[in-house]
Amino acid sequence: MLMTVKPKLHRAERRQVILEAASTLFSERGFRGVTTRELARGAGVSEPVLYEHFRTKEDLYAAIIECATQKEKGKDDPHELLDTWATIEDPQFYLTKLANLIADFHTRHPEYIRQVLFAALEGHAMADLCFERNSGPVYAKVAAYLKSRMAAGQLRQMEPTIAARAFVGSVMQYCLFELHFGFRTVRASKKRTLDGLVDIFLHGIFS
Protein backbone atom coordinates (compact mmCIF):
# COMPACT_ATOMS: atom_id res chain seq x y z
CA MET A 1 0.00 0.00 0.00
CA LEU A 2 1.47 3.33 -1.08
CA MET A 3 1.67 6.09 1.49
CA THR A 4 0.93 9.65 0.50
CA VAL A 5 3.75 11.97 1.45
CA LYS A 6 2.66 15.51 2.18
CA PRO A 7 4.75 18.11 0.34
CA LYS A 8 7.08 20.08 2.57
CA LEU A 9 5.90 23.63 3.08
CA HIS A 10 8.13 26.60 2.38
CA ARG A 11 8.98 28.77 5.38
CA ALA A 12 6.49 31.49 4.43
CA GLU A 13 3.74 28.91 3.91
CA ARG A 14 4.48 27.27 7.26
CA ARG A 15 4.39 30.65 8.97
CA GLN A 16 0.97 31.35 7.45
CA VAL A 17 -0.36 27.98 8.63
CA ILE A 18 0.80 28.80 12.16
CA LEU A 19 -0.81 32.24 12.01
CA GLU A 20 -4.15 30.86 10.84
CA ALA A 21 -4.24 28.09 13.42
CA ALA A 22 -3.21 30.43 16.23
CA SER A 23 -5.76 33.02 15.16
CA THR A 24 -8.54 30.47 15.54
CA LEU A 25 -7.32 29.28 18.94
CA PHE A 26 -6.81 32.79 20.31
CA SER A 27 -10.28 33.84 19.13
CA GLU A 28 -11.83 30.84 20.90
CA ARG A 29 -9.92 30.92 24.19
CA GLY A 30 -7.99 34.15 24.49
CA PHE A 31 -4.27 34.76 24.85
CA ARG A 32 -3.90 33.22 28.30
CA GLY A 33 -6.19 30.31 27.52
CA VAL A 34 -3.85 28.71 24.96
CA THR A 35 -0.43 27.19 25.64
CA THR A 36 2.44 27.13 23.15
CA ARG A 37 2.12 23.33 23.05
CA GLU A 38 -1.51 23.68 21.97
CA LEU A 39 -0.57 26.33 19.43
CA ALA A 40 2.05 24.06 17.93
CA ARG A 41 -0.31 21.07 17.86
CA GLY A 42 -3.03 23.17 16.25
CA ALA A 43 -0.63 24.19 13.48
CA GLY A 44 0.67 20.67 13.04
CA VAL A 45 4.24 21.54 14.07
CA SER A 46 6.51 20.94 17.04
CA GLU A 47 7.17 23.62 19.65
CA PRO A 48 10.76 24.11 18.43
CA VAL A 49 9.42 24.80 14.92
CA LEU A 50 6.89 27.22 16.38
CA TYR A 51 9.73 29.08 18.12
CA GLU A 52 11.70 29.21 14.86
CA HIS A 53 8.97 31.43 13.45
CA PHE A 54 7.92 33.31 16.60
CA ARG A 55 10.22 33.74 19.58
CA THR A 56 7.35 34.27 22.04
CA LYS A 57 3.60 33.92 22.22
CA GLU A 58 3.43 37.73 22.29
CA ASP A 59 5.29 37.89 18.96
CA LEU A 60 2.80 35.47 17.46
CA TYR A 61 -0.15 37.48 18.77
CA ALA A 62 1.31 40.71 17.41
CA ALA A 63 1.86 39.07 14.01
CA ILE A 64 -1.80 38.05 13.87
CA ILE A 65 -2.85 41.67 14.48
CA GLU A 66 -0.44 42.88 11.83
CA CYS A 67 -1.75 40.27 9.39
CA ALA A 68 -5.34 41.42 9.92
CA THR A 69 -4.25 45.01 9.32
CA GLN A 70 -2.38 44.12 6.13
CA LYS A 71 -5.42 42.32 4.73
CA GLU A 72 -7.21 45.65 4.65
CA LYS A 73 -4.51 47.36 2.59
CA GLY A 74 -5.44 48.45 -0.92
CA LYS A 75 -8.73 49.71 -2.24
CA ASP A 76 -10.66 48.51 0.85
CA ASP A 77 -8.28 49.85 3.50
CA PRO A 78 -10.59 51.57 6.05
CA HIS A 79 -8.01 54.25 6.86
CA GLU A 80 -7.49 55.14 3.21
CA LEU A 81 -11.24 55.17 2.58
CA LEU A 82 -11.81 57.53 5.51
CA ASP A 83 -9.12 59.86 4.14
CA THR A 84 -10.87 59.83 0.77
CA TRP A 85 -14.29 60.45 2.33
CA ALA A 86 -13.05 63.45 4.36
CA THR A 87 -14.19 65.82 1.59
CA ILE A 88 -17.79 64.52 1.47
CA GLU A 89 -20.05 67.47 2.22
CA ASP A 90 -23.20 65.47 3.06
CA PRO A 91 -22.92 64.16 6.67
CA GLN A 92 -25.72 61.63 6.16
CA PHE A 93 -23.97 60.14 3.13
CA TYR A 94 -20.65 60.04 5.01
CA LEU A 95 -22.08 58.43 8.15
CA THR A 96 -23.98 55.83 6.13
CA LYS A 97 -20.78 54.83 4.36
CA LEU A 98 -18.94 54.77 7.70
CA ALA A 99 -21.57 52.59 9.37
CA ASN A 100 -21.42 50.07 6.54
CA LEU A 101 -17.61 50.13 6.59
CA ILE A 102 -17.61 49.19 10.29
CA ALA A 103 -20.23 46.47 9.84
CA ASP A 104 -18.40 45.00 6.85
CA PHE A 105 -15.12 44.90 8.81
CA HIS A 106 -16.82 42.99 11.63
CA THR A 107 -18.32 40.56 9.12
CA ARG A 108 -14.97 39.89 7.39
CA HIS A 109 -12.85 39.62 10.54
CA PRO A 110 -14.84 37.90 13.31
CA GLU A 111 -11.76 36.14 14.71
CA TYR A 112 -9.82 39.40 14.94
CA ILE A 113 -12.68 41.09 16.81
CA ARG A 114 -12.85 38.20 19.30
CA GLN A 115 -9.08 38.40 19.82
CA VAL A 116 -9.33 42.11 20.60
CA LEU A 117 -12.17 41.50 23.06
CA PHE A 118 -10.22 38.74 24.81
CA ALA A 119 -7.10 40.92 24.97
CA ALA A 120 -9.06 43.80 26.52
CA LEU A 121 -10.75 41.57 29.09
CA GLU A 122 -7.44 39.95 29.99
CA GLY A 123 -5.75 43.32 30.32
CA HIS A 124 -3.20 42.28 27.72
CA ALA A 125 -0.93 44.84 26.05
CA MET A 126 -2.11 43.63 22.64
CA ALA A 127 -5.40 45.45 23.24
CA ASP A 128 -3.48 48.72 23.34
CA LEU A 129 -1.70 47.79 20.12
CA CYS A 130 -5.03 47.13 18.40
CA PHE A 131 -6.35 50.50 19.51
CA GLU A 132 -3.21 52.34 18.39
CA ARG A 133 -3.24 50.77 14.93
CA ASN A 134 -6.94 50.60 14.18
CA SER A 135 -9.59 52.05 16.50
CA GLY A 136 -7.66 55.14 17.59
CA PRO A 137 -6.94 56.44 14.07
CA VAL A 138 -10.54 55.72 13.00
CA TYR A 139 -11.97 57.76 15.89
CA ALA A 140 -9.55 60.60 15.11
CA LYS A 141 -10.55 60.69 11.42
CA VAL A 142 -14.28 60.60 12.21
CA ALA A 143 -13.90 63.35 14.83
CA ALA A 144 -11.98 65.49 12.33
CA TYR A 145 -14.74 65.04 9.76
CA LEU A 146 -17.50 65.96 12.21
CA LYS A 147 -15.50 69.00 13.30
CA SER A 148 -15.26 70.14 9.66
CA ARG A 149 -19.02 69.80 9.22
CA MET A 150 -19.58 71.79 12.43
CA ALA A 151 -17.35 74.52 11.06
CA ALA A 152 -19.41 74.47 7.86
CA GLY A 153 -22.59 75.01 9.90
CA GLN A 154 -24.14 71.66 9.01
CA LEU A 155 -23.93 70.22 12.53
CA ARG A 156 -24.39 71.98 15.83
CA GLN A 157 -21.29 72.75 17.83
CA MET A 158 -20.23 70.05 20.29
CA GLU A 159 -17.09 68.16 21.28
CA PRO A 160 -16.25 66.25 18.06
CA THR A 161 -14.43 63.43 19.85
CA ILE A 162 -17.52 62.72 21.96
CA ALA A 163 -19.74 62.88 18.88
CA ALA A 164 -17.45 60.42 17.09
CA ARG A 165 -17.58 58.06 20.07
CA ALA A 166 -21.37 58.30 20.18
CA PHE A 167 -21.87 57.34 16.55
CA VAL A 168 -19.12 54.74 16.15
CA GLY A 169 -20.07 53.27 19.52
CA SER A 170 -23.69 52.77 18.49
CA VAL A 171 -22.65 50.94 15.32
CA MET A 172 -20.07 48.87 17.21
CA GLN A 173 -22.64 47.83 19.81
CA TYR A 174 -25.00 46.67 17.07
CA CYS A 175 -22.20 44.67 15.41
CA LEU A 176 -21.13 43.03 18.67
CA PHE A 177 -24.63 42.01 19.68
CA GLU A 178 -25.89 40.94 16.26
CA LEU A 179 -22.80 39.56 14.52
CA HIS A 180 -20.68 38.20 17.35
CA PHE A 181 -22.93 37.46 20.33
CA GLY A 182 -25.94 36.34 18.32
CA PHE A 183 -28.38 38.51 20.28
CA ARG A 184 -31.16 39.56 17.92
CA THR A 185 -32.05 42.77 19.72
CA VAL A 186 -33.10 44.51 16.49
CA ARG A 187 -35.81 42.96 14.35
CA ALA A 188 -34.76 44.73 11.19
CA SER A 189 -32.35 44.27 8.30
CA LYS A 190 -28.78 45.50 8.60
CA LYS A 191 -29.48 48.31 6.12
CA ARG A 192 -32.57 49.50 7.98
CA THR A 193 -30.74 49.36 11.32
CA LEU A 194 -27.68 51.27 10.13
CA ASP A 195 -29.84 53.86 8.35
CA GLY A 196 -31.81 54.24 11.58
CA LEU A 197 -28.65 54.82 13.63
CA VAL A 198 -27.55 57.51 11.18
CA ASP A 199 -30.97 59.18 11.32
CA ILE A 200 -31.09 59.18 15.13
CA PHE A 201 -27.56 60.54 15.37
CA LEU A 202 -28.26 63.41 12.98
CA HIS A 203 -31.86 64.26 13.92
CA GLY A 204 -32.43 62.89 17.42
CA ILE A 205 -35.67 61.26 18.60
CA PHE A 206 -37.69 64.34 19.52
CA SER A 207 -40.71 65.07 17.35
C-alpha positions in Angstrom: 0.0 0.0 0.0 1.5 3.3 -1.1 1.7 6.1 1.5 0.9 9.7 0.5 3.7 12.0 1.4 2.7 15.5 2.2 4.8 18.1 0.3 7.1 20.1 2.6 5.9 23.6 3.1 8.1 26.6 2.4 9.0 28.8 5.4 6.5 31.5 4.4 3.7 28.9 3.9 4.5 27.3 7.3 4.4 30.7 9.0 1.0 31.4 7.4 -0.4 28.0 8.6 0.8 28.8 12.2 -0.8 32.2 12.0 -4.2 30.9 10.8 -4.2 28.1 13.4 -3.2 30.4 16.2 -5.8 33.0 15.2 -8.5 30.5 15.5 -7.3 29.3 18.9 -6.8 32.8 20.3 -10.3 33.8 19.1 -11.8 30.8 20.9 -9.9 30.9 24.2 -8.0 34.2 24.5 -4.3 34.8 24.9 -3.9 33.2 28.3 -6.2 30.3 27.5 -3.8 28.7 25.0 -0.4 27.2 25.6 2.4 27.1 23.2 2.1 23.3 23.1 -1.5 23.7 22.0 -0.6 26.3 19.4 2.1 24.1 17.9 -0.3 21.1 17.9 -3.0 23.2 16.2 -0.6 24.2 13.5 0.7 20.7 13.0 4.2 21.5 14.1 6.5 20.9 17.0 7.2 23.6 19.6 10.8 24.1 18.4 9.4 24.8 14.9 6.9 27.2 16.4 9.7 29.1 18.1 11.7 29.2 14.9 9.0 31.4 13.4 7.9 33.3 16.6 10.2 33.7 19.6 7.3 34.3 22.0 3.6 33.9 22.2 3.4 37.7 22.3 5.3 37.9 19.0 2.8 35.5 17.5 -0.2 37.5 18.8 1.3 40.7 17.4 1.9 39.1 14.0 -1.8 38.1 13.9 -2.9 41.7 14.5 -0.4 42.9 11.8 -1.7 40.3 9.4 -5.3 41.4 9.9 -4.2 45.0 9.3 -2.4 44.1 6.1 -5.4 42.3 4.7 -7.2 45.6 4.6 -4.5 47.4 2.6 -5.4 48.4 -0.9 -8.7 49.7 -2.2 -10.7 48.5 0.8 -8.3 49.9 3.5 -10.6 51.6 6.0 -8.0 54.2 6.9 -7.5 55.1 3.2 -11.2 55.2 2.6 -11.8 57.5 5.5 -9.1 59.9 4.1 -10.9 59.8 0.8 -14.3 60.5 2.3 -13.0 63.4 4.4 -14.2 65.8 1.6 -17.8 64.5 1.5 -20.1 67.5 2.2 -23.2 65.5 3.1 -22.9 64.2 6.7 -25.7 61.6 6.2 -24.0 60.1 3.1 -20.7 60.0 5.0 -22.1 58.4 8.2 -24.0 55.8 6.1 -20.8 54.8 4.4 -18.9 54.8 7.7 -21.6 52.6 9.4 -21.4 50.1 6.5 -17.6 50.1 6.6 -17.6 49.2 10.3 -20.2 46.5 9.8 -18.4 45.0 6.8 -15.1 44.9 8.8 -16.8 43.0 11.6 -18.3 40.6 9.1 -15.0 39.9 7.4 -12.9 39.6 10.5 -14.8 37.9 13.3 -11.8 36.1 14.7 -9.8 39.4 14.9 -12.7 41.1 16.8 -12.8 38.2 19.3 -9.1 38.4 19.8 -9.3 42.1 20.6 -12.2 41.5 23.1 -10.2 38.7 24.8 -7.1 40.9 25.0 -9.1 43.8 26.5 -10.8 41.6 29.1 -7.4 40.0 30.0 -5.7 43.3 30.3 -3.2 42.3 27.7 -0.9 44.8 26.1 -2.1 43.6 22.6 -5.4 45.4 23.2 -3.5 48.7 23.3 -1.7 47.8 20.1 -5.0 47.1 18.4 -6.4 50.5 19.5 -3.2 52.3 18.4 -3.2 50.8 14.9 -6.9 50.6 14.2 -9.6 52.0 16.5 -7.7 55.1 17.6 -6.9 56.4 14.1 -10.5 55.7 13.0 -12.0 57.8 15.9 -9.6 60.6 15.1 -10.5 60.7 11.4 -14.3 60.6 12.2 -13.9 63.3 14.8 -12.0 65.5 12.3 -14.7 65.0 9.8 -17.5 66.0 12.2 -15.5 69.0 13.3 -15.3 70.1 9.7 -19.0 69.8 9.2 -19.6 71.8 12.4 -17.4 74.5 11.1 -19.4 74.5 7.9 -22.6 75.0 9.9 -24.1 71.7 9.0 -23.9 70.2 12.5 -24.4 72.0 15.8 -21.3 72.7 17.8 -20.2 70.0 20.3 -17.1 68.2 21.3 -16.3 66.3 18.1 -14.4 63.4 19.9 -17.5 62.7 22.0 -19.7 62.9 18.9 -17.4 60.4 17.1 -17.6 58.1 20.1 -21.4 58.3 20.2 -21.9 57.3 16.6 -19.1 54.7 16.1 -20.1 53.3 19.5 -23.7 52.8 18.5 -22.7 50.9 15.3 -20.1 48.9 17.2 -22.6 47.8 19.8 -25.0 46.7 17.1 -22.2 44.7 15.4 -21.1 43.0 18.7 -24.6 42.0 19.7 -25.9 40.9 16.3 -22.8 39.6 14.5 -20.7 38.2 17.4 -22.9 37.5 20.3 -25.9 36.3 18.3 -28.4 38.5 20.3 -31.2 39.6 17.9 -32.1 42.8 19.7 -33.1 44.5 16.5 -35.8 43.0 14.4 -34.8 44.7 11.2 -32.4 44.3 8.3 -28.8 45.5 8.6 -29.5 48.3 6.1 -32.6 49.5 8.0 -30.7 49.4 11.3 -27.7 51.3 10.1 -29.8 53.9 8.3 -31.8 54.2 11.6 -28.7 54.8 13.6 -27.6 57.5 11.2 -31.0 59.2 11.3 -31.1 59.2 15.1 -27.6 60.5 15.4 -28.3 63.4 13.0 -31.9 64.3 13.9 -32.4 62.9 17.4 -35.7 61.3 18.6 -37.7 64.3 19.5 -40.7 65.1 17.3 
